[in-house]
Amino acid sequence: MTKRLPTLIFVAMLLGVLAGTAAHNMAPDAAAAKAIADKLSILTDVFLRMIKMIIGPLVFATLVSGIASMGDGKTVGRIGLKAMAWFMAASITSLLLGLAMANLLAPGHGMNLPLPAADAASNLKTGALNLRDFVAHMFPKSFVEAMATNEVLQIVVFSLFFGFALGTLKDGVGKPVLAGIDGLGHIMLKVTNYVMAFAPVGVFGAVAAVITSQGLGVLVVYAKLLGSVYAALALLWIALIAGGYYFLGRDIFKLIRQLRAPLMIGFATASSESAYPKVIDQLSRFGVKSRITNFVLPLGYSFNLDGSIMYTSFAALFVAQVYGIELSLSQQITMLLVLLVTSKGIAGVPRASLVVVAAVLPMFGLPEAGILLVLGIDHVLDMGRTVTNVLGNAIATTVVAKSENAIGAPELADEDDTSAADTGLTPVQAMASK
């Protein structure tokens, strides 16, 4: 089902266009068209509720497992600090670029879709979005309450404390707890796959409902959105390569040539995981020592998905533009801070960008249904996001290796270095051991 999902979503989008066009033409007046659109929106509402259902446990399980499994020791701490510093800088750059390009290109302006009735009743507390309220609201009074109300920031904060505490005890009493949380993470990934299997139905309902009420003219926005996102991704590539050039010099261009195969794999499959084994192989051929690759690259797959992170800020602003909701500069900066935190909680899960945007939109009074307007072309967008994620993680790993003097001639491997091949582990198994 997973391999066929992009095709099914695309087919559902086309069927939604046909059904919506027919309904729009057959409806005697605007009121009748709206009534039909409301019925079609039931499919959308069901899918959105299922997305909300998985957010809390998914954030908790993946974030706690990742933090508790990082390991300890001075060397690991030093390398981890360097990696996280790069990840944070790249994430902030990605989010800022997404916000800037969404404001500059404004692909959603002019649509002015009516706010969905279901979202109009939402009373999530966004307050005045000032610094005091933002910081105070991050810390939960009760973890159970945070889970029940899908307060993602509060879940992330609790998960940070829980993960660090579990990491100090993982070789003792915490071992079975960590195993249980790892198991919960795998279960939630499976549940996410089940939920995403309903995505074509949700897409059909969303597209059909919009075209029923607005007509075919609404489709022009898809071409504008696609071009805008890829233009933003191209600028992000330039920023990442410039950052790599600062540390690696002209070797950055050699690295990019070395990465051609995994970049093509990632683009064609829209899956960062499919490119992972080839990235390890090509980084080894470039000269990066396996002790760096085996630690930093898996960490990057959890915390450094640059293309996906950029898309979250771009998509959130797009939804605001589509519904004619103006966000002030202070609100956009606050959104950037929220996305910076929440994007670290579920990176690497299926359709992570969708889940992040779905979690953040209600915090700013934006309709969650807006994400389904882009889901119809999400696979094409995901191809661009994925190839950017692969590039960003490869550059990050190489930069950290350079700072540790862990880049040498490919044919000269350290005798102490243990590669995946030496240990009998596949690259994917090595990643899973993070």
N, C-alpha and C positions, 0 to 999 in steps of 0.2 A: 504493500500500500504506500509506503514512504516514497519509493522510487516513482510511483505513478501519481503522487499527490500534485506536483506542479502541473502535470498535464490535465488532471481532473479539475484543478482550480481554473486553469485557462479555459477549458471546455465550459465550466460552470459560468465563467464570466461571459463567454459568447452567448450561451443560452439565456443568461440574464439580460443581455442586450436585446436579443430577439423577443423574449417574453415582455420585457419592459416597453419596447417599441410598439408591439402589438397592443398591449394594454393602454398605452398612452394614446394611440390612434383610435382605439375603440371606445375610450371613455367619453361620455357625452359632454362633460365639463370638468373643470379643475377640481371641484369637490369630489366627483366620482373617482377621478384619478388618484386623489389623495387617499380615499377610502381603500382602493385596491392596494396602493403602496403600503398602507398601514398593515394590511393582512400579510403582505409579502415580508414585512419587517419582523414578523413573528420568528421566522427562521434566523434572522440576524440576532434577535434578542436571546434566543436559546444559545447560540454559539458564544455570544458575549458573556453570558452567565457562566458557561463552562470555562471560559478563559479565566474569569475571576476566581473560579473554584480552585484552580491549581496554583495561583500565584503565591500564596502564603507558604504552604509546605515546600514548594519548589525552591523559593529563595532560601528558606531555612536549611534544607538538606544540602543543597549544593554549596552554599557559602560556608557552613560549619565544616563540612567534609574537606573543602579546599584548604581552609585555614589550619585545621588540626593535622593535616597530612603534610604540611610544609617542611617539617623537620626542625632541628636546632643545630647549635654549634656556631662558632665564630665565622668560619668560612661561609657556611650556608647563609648566615645572617648578613654578611657583607655583600655577597652576591645577590641575595634576595632584596636587600635595600637598594642596590643599584638598579636592579630590574624594575622594582616598584616605582622608583623615581622616574625612570624612562616611561613606564606605563602611564603614570599620572600625567606627565608632560604631554604625551601623545594623546591621551584622552581629552585633556583640556583643549589642546589644539583642534582635535576632531570636532568637539562640541561647539567651540567658537566658530569654526569654519561652517558647520552645519547651520547655525543660527544666522551667520552673516549671509550665506548664500540663499537661505530661505527668504530672508528679508529683501535681499537685492533682486532676486529673480521672481519672487512672489508667485509661484506656480498655481496657487489656489485662489488668488484674488479674482473677483468677478463672478464666482459661482453663487455665493450668498444662499446656500441651502438653508431651509428652515430647520430650526433645532428639533431633534427627535423628542417626542412627548415623554418617552421613558426617561430620557436624560434630564428633562426639565425638572423632575421631581427630586433629583439628586441633591442632598444637603451635606456633602462632605465639607469638612472645615478647611477652607483655605485662608481664612482670616484676611488680614491686611497684607500678608506676605512680607512682614518686616523681619529683620534679623533675629530679634528677641523671640518672637513667636515661632519662627522657623527652627531655631536651635532647641527651644524648649520642647517643641512638638516631636523632635527626633527621638526623644527618650520615652519609652513606654511606661505607663503606670502598671500595666499588666501585659505579659506576653500573650496570654489567652485572649485578652481584649484586642490586642494588635492583630492577632491572627483572624479573629472573628470579623473585624472591620476592614481587613486587607490594608492596614496601614504599613506600606512596604518599608518606609524609612525606619519605623520602629522595629520591624522584624529584622532589618539589616543590623541595626545597632545591637539588639539582643544576640543575634547570631555571631557578631564580632566578639562579644564578651564570652559567649558559650564556646566558640571555636578556639579562642586562645586558651581558655581554661582546660578544654578537652585536650589540646595539644600538649600541655604540660603533664597530663596524666595518661596519655595514649598508650604507654608501655606498661601500665599497671591496671588500676581499676577502670580506667577509661577505655581500655581496648575493646570490650564488648559493646560499649556505648557507641564508639566510633564505627564499629562494624555494623551496628544497627542503623546508624544514620547514613552510612554508605548504602546500605540496603534500601533505606527510604528514598535516597536520591535516585537509585536505579528504578524503583517502583514509580516515582513521580515522573521520570523520563518516559516510562512506558505509558503512564496515564496521559502525559502530554501528547504522545503519538496518537492515542485514542481520540483525544479532544480535537487534534488537528485533522483527523480523518473526517470530521464534520465540517471542516473549513469550506469545501466546495459548496455545500448547502448554504452556509452562511454567506459566501460570496455571491451565490446566485440570488439570494434574497436581497442583499444589499444593492447590487447592481440593478436588478429588476425594479426594486422600489424607487431608486433614484431616477432611473430613466422613465418610469411610469409617471412620476410627478413632474420631472423637468424636461423630458424629451432627449433626443440624441445629441443635442448641442453640448450636453454635459461631458461627452467623451473627449472633447478637445483637450480637457485638462490632463488626460493620461499622457499624451504626447509631450506636453509641456513639463509635466512632473518627471518623466523619464529623462528627458534631456537635462533638466535642472539637476537631478541627483547625480547623473554621470559627470556633469561639469564640476560639481562639488567634489566628487571622488577624484577627478583628475587633479584638482588643486591640492587635495590631501596627499596624493602620490608625490607631488612636487615638494610638499612640506616634509614628508617622511624621508625622501631621498636627500633633501637638503640637510636634514638632521643627521642622517647617516654619513653624508659627505664631510660634515664637521669633524666627526670622530674617525672615519675610515679613509678619508681622502678619495683618490680616484678608484680605490678598491671597491667603492660602492657600486660602480658600474660593472665591475667584474662579478660582483655578487648577484646583481640583477640578471646578468647573462646566465649565471649558474642556476638561477631560480626559474628559468623559462618553463621547464617541464612542470614543476609543481604549481606554478601560477596558471598554466593552461588547464591543468587538472582541476584546480579549485574553481576556475571560471566555468568550465564545462559542466561540472557536477553541482555547482553552488553549494559545496560542502567543504569546509575547512578541514574536517577530519580525513577526507579522502586524500587530501594533499599532504597530510602530516608525515607519513613514512618517507615520501620523496623529499620533503624539506630536510629531514634528518640526514638523508643520504647526501643531498647537495651541500648542506652546511659542512658535512664531514669532508667532502671533496674540496670545499673552499679552504679548509684548514681549521675550522672551529673544533676545539677539543670536545669530546663526547661528555665530559663531566659538566661542561657548561650547557651544552645543548640539551642534555637529559634533564636538567633542572629548570632552565629559563624558558625553554620552548613550551613545556606543558603548563608552566605558570602563565605564560602569555595566552595560551588557549583559554584560560579561565578569566584573565583580568585585562587582556589587551586586544580586543577585537575592534580595531580602529574604524574600519568601514562601517560596522554595525553601530558603533557608538555615534559616529557622525550622523548616521541615518536617523537615529532616535530624535535628535534635536531638530533635524530637517522635517521629519514626519510630524512632530508635535506642532511646529509652526504652520505646516501645510494644513493640518486639521483646523487650526484656528482661523486660517485664511478662508478655507472652504465655507465655514459657517459665519464668516463676517465678524469674528470676535477679535477685537484689538487687544493685544497684550503690550503693556508698557515695557520700557527698557528694564526697569527693576524686576518686573515679573519674569521677563525672559532670562535675566541673570539668575534669579532664584530657580527657575526651571533648569538652567544649566547645572546648578549645584545639586539639585535633586537627581537629575539624570546621571551626574558624575558618580553619585553614591549607588543608585539603584542599578545602574548598568553593570556594576561590579558584582551584584548579587546573583545574577542568572546568566552570565556570559557563558556561551558554549552549549546552551540547551537548544533544542529545536525551536526555530522561529523566535529566538531570543529577543530580537528587535520588536516584534509584535507584542510580546509579553511586557517588555519594558514600557513601551508607549501606552499600552492598555492600562498599566498600573499608574502611570504618571498623569494622564489626561484628566481624570476626575479631580485631582488635587488643584487644578487650575480652572475648574469649571468648564472643561472642554468635553464635548460628546464623545464617548468611547466608540460609538458607531462609525466615527470618522476613519478609524483604522481599516475598516472593511472596504473603504473606497480605494485603498491602495493595494489591498490583498490580491486583487485580480491580476496585477502585474508584479506581484511581490517576487516571483521567481526570477524575472528578468532583473529586478533591482538587486536581488540576493546574489546573483552572479557577480555583479560589480562589487558589492559589499564583501563577498567572500575572497575575491582575488586581492582586495585591499587588506583584509585581515591576514592573509598568508604573507604578503609582503611586509606588513608592519611587524609581525612576530619574527620573521627571519632577520630583519634589520635590527630589531631589539636584541635578539640573541647574539648577533655578531658584534654589536656595539659593546655589550657586557663582556663578551669574550675578549675584545680588544683591550678593555680596561683592566682585565685580569691577566694580560699577556698570554692568552690561551688560544692564539691563532698562530699556526705554523704551517709548514709545508704539508700538503695533504698526505704525502707518502711517509711522513715522519710522525707516527702516533706515539703518544706517551705510553710507556709500559704500564704505568699505573692506571691509565684510563681504561675503563671497561665499557665497551660499546654494547649496544643491544645485541649485535651479532655474537659477541664474545660470551654473553651471559645466557644466550639461547632464548632471550625474550624478543618478541616482535616489537617494532616501534610502537604499535598501538598498545601493547601490554606495558611497555615502558611508560607511556603517557598515563595509562590507568593507575600506575603505581605512585603517581605524584601525591 
